[in-house]
Amino acid sequence: MQKIVILGCGGFGRDVLDVVLAEGIYEVVGWIVDPKYASIGTIINEHLILGGFDWLEGKRDKVKAISAGGSSELRRSFAKSCSKYGISFATTIHPSASISRWATIGEGVIISEYCTVRCQGSIGNFCAMNINSVIGHDGVMEDYSTLAMGVKVTGNCIIKEGAYIGSGVTFVGAKTVGRWTHVGAGTVVTMDVPDNATVVGVPSKVVKMREEGWYESFTDTTS
């Protein structure tokens, strides 16, 4: 089996381990975690913390990686740190997920239990779909975007780069969520949403805007 390491061992990282083990096509070597957050040699869910990103030096042809940050910006940060070492990325899909034969799935994608991607759905690189989330027909998730638990994205919706859709969010009709926007848990998305916004409510409304590129300085590697 192809050997992999998991980047991050926080709550989502440990969930990702469950997905990888259920899929059964990779051998998990261990965790990559910044040593200031966890000690090398610690055992987490029966797997060893190997070290920080420098552990990857010289491992280009020996392991692949899964970027398992729970947020879009953290997953992006992990992936970029890992890429400096020339490491390629694995995609992991839980056996219970339902993926249309006409869907497209990118590199470094995580699809958890009971997720659905309908026909002509498009999942970009380093996206994450948490348990029971759905992308309807012709729906798009651009790179680094995230669906938390139980998100229902209807057909023809577009989730742009880095957008984070919180637990239990529902879409009404074909809507677009802008780049690096956060949609709060339980929101009902009834409008197109701009870039870099925070959106909450039933119906949805913008409550905050962030500066363009706010995620560029995100370097936290806690989980």
MDAnalysis code that builds the backbone (N, CA, C; Angstrom):
import MDAnalysis as mda
import numpy as np

u = mda.Universe.empty(669, n_residues=223, atom_resindex=np.repeat(np.arange(223), 3), trajectory=True)
u.add_TopologyAttr("name", ["N", "CA", "C"] * 223)
u.add_TopologyAttr("resid", np.arange(1, 224))
u.add_TopologyAttr("resname", ["MET", "GLN", "LYS", "ILE", "VAL", "ILE", "LEU", "GLY", "CYS", "GLY", "GLY", "PHE", "GLY", "ARG", "ASP", "VAL", "LEU", "ASP", "VAL", "VAL", "LEU", "ALA", "GLU", "GLY", "ILE", "TYR", "GLU", "VAL", "VAL", "GLY", "TRP", "ILE", "VAL", "ASP", "PRO", "LYS", "TYR", "ALA", "SER", "ILE", "GLY", "THR", "ILE", "ILE", "ASN", "GLU", "HIS", "LEU", "ILE", "LEU", "GLY", "GLY", "PHE", "ASP", "TRP", "LEU", "GLU", "GLY", "LYS", "ARG", "ASP", "LYS", "VAL", "LYS", "ALA", "ILE", "SER", "ALA", "GLY", "GLY", "SER", "SER", "GLU", "LEU", "ARG", "ARG", "SER", "PHE", "ALA", "LYS", "SER", "CYS", "SER", "LYS", "TYR", "GLY", "ILE", "SER", "PHE", "ALA", "THR", "THR", "ILE", "HIS", "PRO", "SER", "ALA", "SER", "ILE", "SER", "ARG", "TRP", "ALA", "THR", "ILE", "GLY", "GLU", "GLY", "VAL", "ILE", "ILE", "SER", "GLU", "TYR", "CYS", "THR", "VAL", "ARG", "CYS", "GLN", "GLY", "SER", "ILE", "GLY", "ASN", "PHE", "CYS", "ALA", "MET", "ASN", "ILE", "ASN", "SER", "VAL", "ILE", "GLY", "HIS", "ASP", "GLY", "VAL", "MET", "GLU", "ASP", "TYR", "SER", "THR", "LEU", "ALA", "MET", "GLY", "VAL", "LYS", "VAL", "THR", "GLY", "ASN", "CYS", "ILE", "ILE", "LYS", "GLU", "GLY", "ALA", "TYR", "ILE", "GLY", "SER", "GLY", "VAL", "THR", "PHE", "VAL", "GLY", "ALA", "LYS", "THR", "VAL", "GLY", "ARG", "TRP", "THR", "HIS", "VAL", "GLY", "ALA", "GLY", "THR", "VAL", "VAL", "THR", "MET", "ASP", "VAL", "PRO", "ASP", "ASN", "ALA", "THR", "VAL", "VAL", "GLY", "VAL", "PRO", "SER", "LYS", "VAL", "VAL", "LYS", "MET", "ARG", "GLU", "GLU", "GLY", "TRP", "TYR", "GLU", "SER", "PHE", "THR", "ASP", "THR", "THR", "SER"])
u.atoms.positions = np.array([
    [0.837, -1.204, 0.000],
    [0.000, 0.000, 0.000],
    [0.872, 1.255, 0.000],
    [0.357, 2.312, -0.618],
    [1.031, 3.605, -0.608],
    [1.100, 4.141, 0.819],
    [2.276, 4.581, 1.229],
    [2.445, 5.149, 2.567],
    [2.056, 6.627, 2.554],
    [1.343, 7.049, 3.619],
    [0.963, 8.453, 3.734],
    [1.215, 8.949, 5.150],
    [1.325, 10.280, 5.272],
    [1.317, 10.958, 6.560],
    [0.121, 11.902, 6.583],
    [-0.399, 12.146, 7.778],
    [-1.524, 13.053, 7.949],
    [-1.016, 14.332, 8.588],
    [-1.293, 15.451, 7.947],
    [-0.840, 16.753, 8.430],
    [-1.873, 17.303, 9.399],
    [-1.530, 17.287, 10.689],
    [-2.437, 17.748, 11.728],
    [-3.137, 16.607, 12.424],
    [-3.218, 16.681, 13.777],
    [-3.876, 15.616, 14.536],
    [-4.927, 16.186, 15.478],
    [-5.512, 17.320, 15.100],
    [-6.629, 17.860, 15.858],
    [-7.881, 17.056, 15.608],
    [-9.035, 17.616, 15.990],
    [-10.280, 16.877, 15.858],
    [-10.547, 16.407, 14.445],
    [-10.382, 17.305, 13.476],
    [-10.644, 16.909, 12.096],
    [-9.588, 15.937, 11.602],
    [-8.341, 16.153, 11.970],
    [-7.286, 15.228, 11.569],
    [-7.562, 13.811, 12.029],
    [-8.070, 13.670, 13.258],
    [-8.392, 12.335, 13.767],
    [-9.608, 11.746, 13.051],
    [-10.551, 12.610, 12.682],
    [-11.662, 12.136, 11.844],
    [-11.151, 11.621, 10.502],
    [-10.188, 12.349, 9.934],
    [-9.625, 11.948, 8.644],
    [-8.933, 10.586, 8.754],
    [-8.262, 10.341, 9.858],
    [-7.656, 9.019, 10.059],
    [-8.705, 7.923, 9.934],
    [-9.875, 8.141, 10.536],
    [-10.945, 7.143, 10.424],
    [-11.327, 6.900, 8.965],
    [-11.401, 7.978, 8.182],
    [-11.754, 7.847, 6.764],
    [-10.689, 7.044, 6.022],
    [-9.428, 7.382, 6.268],
    [-8.330, 6.695, 5.598],
    [-8.331, 5.204, 5.929],
    [-8.496, 4.883, 7.205],
    [-8.469, 3.474, 7.607],
    [-9.658, 2.716, 7.029],
    [-10.812, 3.371, 6.962],
    [-11.985, 2.712, 6.376],
    [-11.793, 2.456, 4.885],
    [-11.149, 3.406, 4.206],
    [-10.926, 3.229, 2.768],
    [-9.980, 2.063, 2.498],
    [-8.954, 1.935, 3.327],
    [-8.117, 0.751, 3.294],
    [-7.126, 0.655, 2.156],
    [-6.771, 1.775, 1.536],
    [-5.818, 1.695, 0.417],
    [-4.477, 2.355, 0.730],
    [-4.363, 2.955, 1.924],
    [-3.116, 3.610, 2.322],
    [-2.612, 3.040, 3.642],
    [-1.303, 3.051, 3.793],
    [-0.675, 2.741, 5.075],
    [-0.299, 4.055, 5.753],
    [-0.880, 4.323, 6.907],
    [-0.612, 5.575, 7.613],
    [0.672, 5.427, 8.422],
    [1.680, 6.223, 8.058],
    [2.964, 6.184, 8.753],
    [2.869, 6.914, 10.087],
    [2.141, 8.025, 10.107],
    [2.004, 8.797, 11.338],
    [1.548, 10.214, 11.049],
    [1.672, 11.070, 12.073],
    [1.212, 12.453, 12.020],
    [2.366, 13.424, 11.838],
    [2.128, 14.491, 11.105],
    [3.046, 15.620, 11.046],
    [2.404, 16.764, 11.823],
    [3.065, 17.184, 12.904],
    [2.535, 18.214, 13.798],
    [3.689, 19.109, 14.242],
    [3.471, 20.409, 14.246],
    [4.481, 21.337, 14.752],
    [4.849, 20.936, 16.179],
    [6.141, 20.713, 16.464],
    [6.549, 20.238, 17.783],
    [6.140, 21.153, 18.938],
    [5.835, 22.423, 18.670],
    [5.418, 23.300, 19.775],
    [4.005, 22.974, 20.251],
    [3.290, 22.159, 19.489],
    [1.935, 21.776, 19.873],
    [1.817, 20.337, 20.357],
    [2.763, 19.498, 19.996],
    [2.705, 18.098, 20.415],
    [4.102, 17.494, 20.338],
    [4.414, 16.602, 21.263],
    [5.762, 16.040, 21.363],
    [5.968, 14.913, 20.358],
    [7.130, 14.949, 19.720],
    [7.511, 13.852, 18.823],
    [7.516, 12.543, 19.613],
    [6.960, 11.505, 19.015],
    [6.901, 10.208, 19.661],
    [5.612, 9.930, 20.401],
    [4.778, 10.963, 20.577],
    [3.476, 10.754, 21.209],
    [2.591, 9.897, 20.312],
    [1.807, 9.020, 20.899],
    [0.892, 8.172, 20.158],
    [-0.507, 8.789, 20.215],
    [-1.075, 9.075, 19.060],
    [-2.433, 9.601, 18.940],
    [-3.252, 8.610, 18.109],
    [-4.275, 8.042, 18.706],
    [-5.114, 7.052, 18.006],
    [-4.270, 5.977, 17.313],
    [-3.346, 5.448, 18.091],
    [-2.494, 4.322, 17.678],
    [-1.493, 4.686, 16.580],
    [-1.278, 5.978, 16.331],
    [-0.312, 6.399, 15.322],
    [0.633, 7.450, 15.901],
    [1.854, 7.404, 15.455],
    [2.958, 8.160, 16.031],
    [3.037, 9.583, 15.481],
    [3.295, 10.557, 16.363],
    [3.669, 11.890, 15.891],
    [5.134, 11.821, 15.461],
    [5.363, 12.022, 14.175],
    [6.686, 11.848, 13.579],
    [7.573, 13.068, 13.781],
    [6.945, 14.250, 13.764],
    [7.689, 15.499, 13.871],
    [6.980, 16.597, 13.111],
    [7.712, 17.715, 12.931],
    [7.176, 18.818, 12.149],
    [7.402, 18.594, 10.664],
    [7.150, 19.656, 9.897],
    [7.254, 19.524, 8.443],
    [8.660, 19.155, 7.980],
    [9.691, 19.486, 8.778],
    [11.046, 19.134, 8.365],
    [11.268, 17.623, 8.312],
    [10.376, 16.844, 8.963],
    [10.461, 15.381, 8.859],
    [10.331, 14.928, 7.415],
    [9.671, 15.739, 6.587],
    [9.411, 15.378, 5.192],
    [10.630, 15.528, 4.288],
    [11.678, 16.134, 4.788],
    [12.888, 16.312, 3.981],
    [13.388, 14.956, 3.476],
    [13.566, 14.849, 2.158],
    [14.074, 13.626, 1.567],
    [13.053, 12.513, 1.408],
    [11.783, 12.802, 1.693],
    [10.743, 11.770, 1.623],
    [9.892, 11.876, 0.359],
    [10.314, 12.647, -0.610],
    [9.501, 12.955, -1.782],
    [8.913, 11.719, -2.453],
    [9.699, 10.707, -2.632],
    [9.234, 9.514, -3.341],
    [8.850, 8.383, -2.397],
    [8.786, 8.675, -1.093],
    [8.536, 7.627, -0.112],
    [7.145, 7.698, 0.508],
    [6.593, 8.903, 0.616],
    [5.264, 9.050, 1.220],
    [4.448, 10.081, 0.449],
    [3.135, 9.976, 0.597],
    [2.222, 11.042, 0.211],
    [1.665, 11.667, 1.486],
    [0.906, 12.747, 1.331],
    [0.363, 13.438, 2.493],
    [-1.112, 13.740, 2.297],
    [-1.817, 13.883, 3.421],
    [-3.176, 14.396, 3.438],
    [-3.195, 15.606, 4.354],
    [-3.614, 16.746, 3.825],
    [-3.697, 17.970, 4.615],
    [-5.020, 17.970, 5.365],
    [-4.963, 17.812, 6.692],
    [-6.160, 17.551, 7.488],
    [-6.479, 18.681, 8.457],
    [-6.257, 19.914, 8.035],
    [-6.722, 21.042, 8.827],
    [-8.233, 21.177, 8.716],
    [-8.884, 21.495, 9.813],
    [-10.334, 21.572, 9.795],
    [-10.884, 22.772, 9.058],
    [-10.152, 23.877, 9.057],
    [-10.595, 25.077, 8.351],
    [-9.931, 25.160, 6.985],
    [-10.533, 25.923, 6.097],
    [-9.976, 26.077, 4.746],
    [-8.583, 26.685, 4.796],
    [-8.407, 27.724, 5.625],
    [-7.118, 28.413, 5.680],
    [-6.037, 27.542, 6.307],
    [-6.412, 26.711, 7.283],
    [-5.424, 25.821, 7.890],
    [-5.008, 24.726, 6.919],
    [-5.967, 24.172, 6.190],
    [-5.644, 23.139, 5.204],
    [-4.732, 23.707, 4.117],
    [-4.980, 24.943, 3.706],
    [-4.120, 25.604, 2.726],
    [-2.710, 25.788, 3.280],
    [-2.604, 26.241, 4.532],
    [-1.305, 26.449, 5.154],
    [-0.514, 25.145, 5.228],
    [-1.180, 24.066, 5.678],
    [-0.513, 22.768, 5.740],
    [-0.034, 22.325, 4.359],
    [-0.895, 22.452, 3.372],
    [-0.553, 21.982, 2.023],
    [0.642, 22.740, 1.463],
    [0.661, 24.056, 1.674],
    [1.779, 24.846, 1.145],
    [3.082, 24.528, 1.873],
    [3.010, 24.308, 3.185],
    [4.218, 23.927, 3.931],
    [4.751, 22.589, 3.456],
    [3.850, 21.658, 3.199],
    [4.241, 20.323, 2.740],
    [4.819, 20.367, 1.325],
    [4.235, 21.191, 0.472],
    [4.653, 21.258, -0.935],
    [6.107, 21.684, -1.089],
    [6.637, 22.403, -0.118],
    [8.031, 22.844, -0.185],
    [9.001, 21.669, -0.245],
    [8.541, 20.510, 0.207],
    [9.389, 19.317, 0.227],
    [9.120, 18.397, -0.966],
    [8.282, 18.859, -1.887],
    [8.001, 18.072, -3.086],
    [7.093, 16.886, -2.860],
    [6.391, 16.862, -1.735],
    [5.513, 15.753, -1.407],
    [4.207, 15.890, -2.197],
    [3.737, 14.797, -2.761],
    [2.444, 14.801, -3.448],
    [1.339, 14.448, -2.460],
    [0.101, 14.657, -2.874],
    [-1.028, 14.552, -1.957],
    [-1.996, 13.454, -2.374],
    [-2.517, 12.770, -1.364],
    [-3.509, 11.715, -1.569],
    [-4.911, 12.279, -1.390],
    [-5.861, 11.687, -2.084],
    [-7.288, 11.929, -1.863],
    [-7.853, 10.726, -1.127],
    [-8.724, 10.969, -0.144],
    [-9.334, 9.870, 0.590],
    [-10.854, 10.028, 0.604],
    [-11.552, 8.948, 0.290],
    [-13.011, 8.945, 0.192],
    [-13.548, 7.768, 0.991],
    [-14.407, 8.048, 1.957],
    [-14.965, 6.976, 2.778],
    [-15.817, 6.045, 1.910],
    [-15.773, 4.736, 2.160],
    [-16.546, 3.791, 1.335],
    [-18.050, 4.045, 1.340],
    [-18.568, 4.698, 2.359],
    [-20.003, 4.957, 2.423],
    [-20.441, 6.151, 1.575],
    [-19.497, 6.923, 1.073],
    [-19.841, 8.092, 0.252],
    [-20.406, 7.648, -1.099],
    [-21.306, 8.464, -1.643],
    [-21.904, 8.199, -2.952],
    [-21.404, 9.238, -3.941],
    [-20.552, 8.799, -4.862],
    [-19.920, 9.707, -5.819],
    [-20.371, 9.328, -7.223],
    [-21.004, 10.256, -7.917],
    [-21.434, 9.983, -9.287],
    [-20.239, 9.648, -10.176],
    [-20.455, 8.728, -11.092],
    [-19.395, 8.397, -12.049],
    [-19.059, 9.585, -12.943],
    [-19.938, 10.588, -12.986],
    [-19.705, 11.772, -13.815],
    [-19.228, 12.975, -13.002],
    [-18.904, 12.734, -11.750],
    [-18.317, 13.788, -10.926],
    [-16.807, 13.823, -11.135],
    [-16.177, 14.949, -10.805],
    [-14.720, 15.064, -10.862],
    [-14.201, 15.453, -9.483],
    [-13.129, 14.779, -9.077],
    [-12.560, 14.956, -7.741],
    [-11.082, 15.306, -7.896],
    [-10.637, 16.362, -7.223],
    [-9.264, 16.832, -7.356],
    [-8.273, 16.113, -6.446],
    [-7.109, 16.724, -6.288],
    [-6.010, 16.192, -5.480],
    [-6.161, 16.648, -4.033],
    [-5.797, 15.761, -3.104],
    [-5.779, 16.149, -1.694],
    [-7.155, 16.336, -1.086],
    [-8.175, 15.739, -1.681],
    [-9.562, 15.912, -1.236],
    [-9.886, 14.908, -0.130],
    [-10.737, 15.346, 0.807],
    [-11.220, 14.497, 1.897],
    [-12.742, 14.447, 1.820],
    [-13.295, 13.247, 1.649],
    [-14.749, 13.072, 1.598],
    [-15.129, 12.053, 2.662],
    [-15.883, 12.504, 3.651],
    [-16.177, 11.706, 4.833],
    [-17.410, 10.817, 4.647],
    [-17.821, 10.204, 5.740],
    [-18.919, 9.242, 5.729],
    [-20.219, 9.846, 5.207],
    [-20.913, 9.075, 4.386],
    [-22.276, 9.366, 3.931],
    [-22.400, 10.677, 3.152],
    [-21.330, 11.136, 2.556],
    [-21.387, 12.314, 1.687],
    [-21.892, 11.911, 0.298],
    [-22.402, 12.902, -0.435],
    [-22.911, 12.663, -1.778],
    [-22.395, 13.741, -2.720],
    [-21.889, 13.318, -3.869],
    [-21.539, 14.231, -4.962],
    [-22.309, 13.768, -6.185],
    [-23.243, 14.589, -6.646],
    [-24.134, 14.197, -7.726],
    [-23.479, 14.427, -9.096],
    [-24.209, 14.086, -10.172],
    [-23.650, 14.100, -11.521],
    [-23.123, 15.485, -11.897],
    [-21.957, 15.471, -12.546],
    [-21.247, 16.668, -12.961],
    [-20.852, 17.574, -11.800],
    [-20.917, 17.054, -10.587],
    [-20.337, 17.784, -9.462],
    [-18.829, 17.880, -9.633],
    [-18.248, 18.993, -9.216],
    [-16.811, 19.220, -9.389],
    [-16.203, 19.630, -8.050],
    [-15.279, 18.802, -7.558],
    [-14.622, 19.051, -6.280],
    [-13.163, 19.380, -6.560],
    [-12.741, 20.589, -6.207],
    [-11.381, 21.040, -6.495],
    [-10.349, 20.456, -5.538],
    [-9.119, 20.910, -5.664],
    [-8.010, 20.406, -4.855],
    [-8.129, 20.849, -3.397],
    [-7.785, 19.939, -2.491],
    [-7.719, 20.214, -1.047],
    [-9.065, 20.632, -0.454],
    [-10.144, 20.183, -1.058],
    [-11.468, 20.416, -0.483],
    [-11.754, 19.369, 0.588],
    [-12.692, 19.706, 1.489],
    [-13.115, 18.758, 2.519],
    [-14.631, 18.754, 2.613],
    [-15.193, 17.554, 2.597],
    [-16.623, 17.354, 2.823],
    [-16.780, 16.529, 4.085],
    [-17.384, 17.127, 5.106],
    [-17.605, 16.412, 6.351],
    [-18.848, 15.534, 6.274],
    [-19.039, 14.712, 7.280],
    [-20.067, 13.679, 7.301],
    [-21.446, 14.226, 6.922],
    [-22.126, 13.487, 6.049],
    [-23.504, 13.783, 5.627],
    [-23.650, 15.078, 4.818],
    [-22.600, 15.571, 4.208],
    [-22.734, 16.753, 3.353],
    [-22.986, 16.341, 1.911],
    [-23.627, 17.256, 1.154],
    [-24.104, 16.939, -0.194],
    [-23.755, 18.070, -1.155],
    [-23.259, 17.708, -2.336],
    [-23.130, 18.627, -3.474],
    [-24.089, 18.140, -4.554],
    [-25.055, 18.986, -4.925],
    [-26.034, 18.613, -5.936],
    [-25.450, 18.615, -7.344],
    [-26.259, 18.232, -8.306],
    [-25.802, 18.134, -9.692],
    [-25.226, 19.463, -10.175],
    [-24.125, 19.378, -10.920],
    [-23.451, 20.544, -11.503],
    [-22.933, 21.526, -10.466],
    [-22.882, 21.107, -9.216],
    [-22.329, 21.965, -8.170],
    [-20.809, 22.000, -8.228],
    [-20.228, 23.085, -7.722],
    [-18.779, 23.277, -7.781],
    [-18.247, 23.643, -6.395],
    [-17.201, 22.942, -5.974],
    [-16.384, 23.357, -4.838],
    [-15.000, 23.691, -5.370],
    [-14.598, 24.946, -5.287],
    [-13.264, 25.327, -5.736],
    [-12.231, 24.945, -4.666],
    [-10.949, 25.060, -5.027],
    [-9.843, 24.629, -4.170],
    [-9.976, 25.161, -2.746],
    [-9.640, 24.305, -1.780],
    [-9.580, 24.611, -0.344],
    [-10.935, 24.877, 0.293],
    [-12.030, 24.769, -0.425],
    [-13.322, 25.024, 0.197],
    [-13.723, 23.863, 1.106],
    [-14.637, 24.156, 2.041],
    [-14.985, 23.213, 3.102],
    [-16.486, 23.169, 3.311],
    [-17.023, 21.965, 3.414],
    [-18.385, 21.766, 3.881],
    [-18.307, 21.074, 5.232],
    [-18.849, 21.699, 6.274],
    [-18.909, 21.070, 7.585],
    [-20.015, 20.011, 7.593],
    [-20.343, 19.500, 8.763],
    [-21.291, 18.386, 8.853],
    [-22.691, 18.788, 8.397],
    [-23.299, 17.924, 7.586],
    [-24.704, 18.078, 7.258],
    [-25.056, 19.240, 6.356],
    [-24.120, 19.731, 5.554],
    [-24.399, 20.835, 4.621],
    [-25.105, 20.292, 3.380],
    [-26.135, 20.984, 2.940],
    [-26.887, 20.579, 1.761],
    [-26.763, 21.663, 0.689],
    [-25.940, 21.389, -0.298],
    [-25.710, 22.329, -1.395],
    [-26.526, 21.870, -2.592],
    [-27.484, 22.664, -3.011],
    [-28.367, 22.274, -4.105],
    [-27.654, 22.371, -5.453],
    [-28.301, 21.854, -6.495],
    [-27.708, 21.824, -7.822],
    [-27.321, 23.203, -8.335],
    [-26.223, 23.231, -9.109],
    [-25.746, 24.432, -9.799],
    [-25.192, 25.518, -8.878],
    [-24.960, 25.193, -7.605],
    [-24.318, 26.158, -6.705],
    [-22.805, 26.166, -6.931],
    [-22.184, 27.291, -6.602],
    [-20.732, 27.428, -6.703],
    [-20.193, 27.874, -5.349],
    [-19.305, 27.062, -4.793],
    [-18.610, 27.395, -3.551],
    [-17.188, 27.768, -3.960],
    [-16.861, 29.032, -3.900],
    [-15.579, 29.489, -4.447],
    [-14.414, 29.195, -3.502],
    [-13.218, 29.447, -4.001],
    [-11.971, 29.083, -3.321],
    [-11.980, 29.473, -1.844],
    [-11.673, 28.483, -0.998],
    [-11.456, 28.745, 0.415],
    [-12.689, 29.014, 1.241],
    [-13.870, 29.019, 0.638],
    [-15.086, 29.281, 1.408],
    [-15.316, 28.161, 2.418],
    [-15.820, 28.541, 3.600],
    [-16.125, 27.576, 4.657],
    [-17.611, 27.631, 4.942],
    [-18.279, 26.497, 4.764],
    [-19.728, 26.422, 4.950],
    [-19.992, 25.628, 6.232],
    [-20.561, 26.286, 7.244],
    [-20.715, 25.696, 8.562],
    [-21.761, 24.601, 8.627],
    [-21.796, 23.909, 9.750],
    [-22.670, 22.749, 9.936],
    [-24.134, 23.096, 9.698],
    [-24.822, 22.210, 8.995],
    [-26.255, 22.330, 8.824],
    [-26.728, 23.432, 7.898],
    [-25.841, 24.041, 7.149],
    [-26.242, 25.093, 6.206],
    [-27.042, 24.487, 5.060],
    [-28.063, 25.209, 4.632],
    [-28.903, 24.790, 3.515],
    [-28.922, 25.885, 2.454],
    [-28.889, 25.485, 1.201],
    [-28.945, 26.428, 0.084],
    [-30.347, 26.395, -0.523],
    [-30.842, 27.566, -0.887],
    [-32.134, 27.672, -1.563],
    [-31.869, 28.134, -2.992],
    [-31.945, 27.211, -3.934],
    [-31.671, 27.548, -5.327],
    [-30.191, 27.625, -5.624],
    [-29.876, 27.961, -6.872],
    [-28.489, 27.994, -7.350],
    [-27.822, 29.286, -6.897],
    [-26.982, 29.198, -5.889],
    [-26.327, 30.371, -5.305],
    [-24.808, 30.220, -5.391],
    [-24.120, 31.367, -5.303],
    [-22.660, 31.400, -5.312],
    [-22.175, 31.981, -3.995],
    [-21.218, 31.286, -3.380],
    [-20.562, 31.788, -2.167],
    [-19.154, 32.212, -2.544],
    [-18.796, 33.462, -2.216],
    [-17.542, 34.042, -2.664],
    [-16.304, 33.447, -2.018],
    [-15.153, 33.828, -2.536],
    [-13.847, 33.346, -2.091],
    [-13.601, 33.703, -0.633],
    [-13.139, 32.721, 0.129],
    [-12.689, 32.891, 1.511],
    [-13.762, 33.526, 2.402],
    [-15.001, 33.178, 2.107],
    [-16.138, 33.594, 2.914],
    [-16.490, 32.501, 3.914],
    [-16.997, 32.895, 5.068],
    [-17.490, 31.962, 6.080],
    [-19.007, 32.073, 6.166],
    [-19.682, 30.944, 6.070],
    [-21.131, 30.884, 6.253],
    [-21.396, 30.154, 7.559],
    [-22.030, 30.843, 8.514],
    [-22.220, 30.308, 9.846],
    [-23.164, 29.126, 9.897],
    [-22.993, 28.293, 10.915],
    [-23.801, 27.090, 11.088],
    [-25.290, 27.423, 11.100],
    [-26.064, 26.592, 10.422],
    [-27.506, 26.729, 10.412],
    [-28.067, 27.789, 9.485],
    [-27.201, 28.482, 8.773],
    [-27.654, 29.526, 7.850],
    [-28.440, 28.926, 6.687],
    [-29.442, 29.657, 6.222],
    [-30.139, 29.306, 4.989],
    [-29.704, 30.331, 3.933],
    [-28.927, 29.850, 2.958],
    [-28.341, 30.747, 1.953],
    [-29.386, 31.033, 0.881],
    [-29.848, 32.275, 0.844],
    [-30.912, 32.683, -0.075],
    [-30.438, 33.711, -1.086],
    [-29.116, 34.002, -1.088],
    [-28.581, 35.045, -1.969],
    [-27.165, 34.664, -2.375],
    [-26.665, 35.279, -3.430],
    [-25.245, 35.174, -3.744],
    [-24.463, 35.951, -2.690],
    [-23.320, 35.412, -2.284],
    [-22.551, 35.965, -1.175],
    [-21.210, 36.476, -1.691],
    [-20.762, 37.671, -1.279],
    [-19.496, 38.225, -1.789],
    [-18.272, 37.525, -1.197],
    [-17.114, 37.840, -1.754],
    [-15.838, 37.348, -1.232],
    [-15.586, 37.892, 0.174],
    [-14.852, 37.120, 0.976],
    [-14.310, 37.570, 2.257],
    [-15.362, 38.024, 3.261],
    [-16.558, 37.479, 3.149],
    [-17.651, 37.873, 4.030],
    [-17.861, 36.843, 5.134],
    [-18.550, 37.252, 6.186],
    [-19.134, 36.330, 7.154],
    [-20.640, 36.473, 7.045],
    [-21.311, 35.335, 6.860],
    [-22.744, 35.325, 6.578],
    [-23.436, 34.433, 7.598],
    [-24.548, 34.905, 8.163],
    [-25.322, 34.100, 9.112],
    [-26.808, 34.353, 8.892],
    [-27.637, 33.508, 9.495],
    [-29.046, 33.829, 9.605],
    [-29.986, 33.075, 8.697],
    [-31.271, 33.218, 9.038],
    [-32.369, 32.637, 8.268],
    [-33.387, 33.748, 8.014],
    [-33.366, 34.388, 6.837],
    [-32.486, 34.094, 5.702],
    [-31.088, 34.689, 5.920],
    [-30.177, 34.371, 5.030],
    [-28.785, 34.773, 5.175],
    [-28.593, 36.278, 5.055],
    [-27.623, 36.787, 5.824],
    [-27.243, 38.191, 5.695],
    [-25.755, 38.336, 6.010],
    [-25.103, 39.308, 5.400],
    [-23.679, 39.570, 5.635],
    [-23.548, 40.380, 6.918],
    [-22.722, 39.895, 7.860],
    [-22.530, 40.593, 9.127],
    [-21.104, 41.105, 9.309],
    [-20.187, 40.687, 8.415],
    [-18.799, 41.111, 8.551],
    [-18.094, 40.956, 7.209],
    [-17.129, 41.842, 6.956],
    [-16.271, 41.719, 5.786],
    [-14.813, 41.719, 6.234],
    [-13.994, 40.901, 5.590],
    [-12.560, 40.870, 5.878],
    [-11.794, 41.469, 4.707],
    [-10.551, 41.859, 4.973],
    [-9.703, 42.404, 3.923],
    [-9.327, 41.315, 2.931],
    [-9.178, 41.699, 1.683],
    [-8.713, 40.777, 0.645],
    [-7.370, 40.185, 1.060],
    [-7.247, 38.873, 0.933],
    [-5.991, 38.193, 1.241],
    [-5.755, 37.933, 2.719],
    [-6.801, 38.059, 3.551],
    [-6.624, 37.870, 4.990],
    [-6.026, 36.507, 5.329],
    [-6.323, 35.515, 4.530],
    [-5.886, 34.146, 4.793],
    [-4.411, 33.926, 4.474],
    [-3.794, 34.849, 3.725],
    [-2.395, 34.676, 3.315],
    [-1.435, 34.599, 4.500],
    [-1.774, 35.304, 5.573],
    [-0.867, 35.339, 6.729],
    [-1.186, 34.250, 7.740],
    [-2.107, 33.374, 7.399],
    [-2.497, 32.335, 8.342],
    [-1.424, 31.252, 8.388],
    [-0.749, 31.135, 9.521],
    [0.343, 30.162, 9.656],
    [0.177, 29.259, 10.854],
    [-0.939, 29.371, 11.589],
    [-1.152, 28.529, 12.747],
    [-1.202, 27.057, 12.314],
    [-0.554, 26.187, 13.074],
    [-0.529, 24.765, 12.730],
    [-0.930, 23.923, 13.930],
    [-1.999, 24.318, 14.573],
    [-2.371, 23.662, 15.821],
    [-3.112, 22.365, 15.613],
    [-3.862, 22.225, 14.506],
    [-4.719, 21.044, 14.420],
    [-4.979, 20.674, 12.985],
])
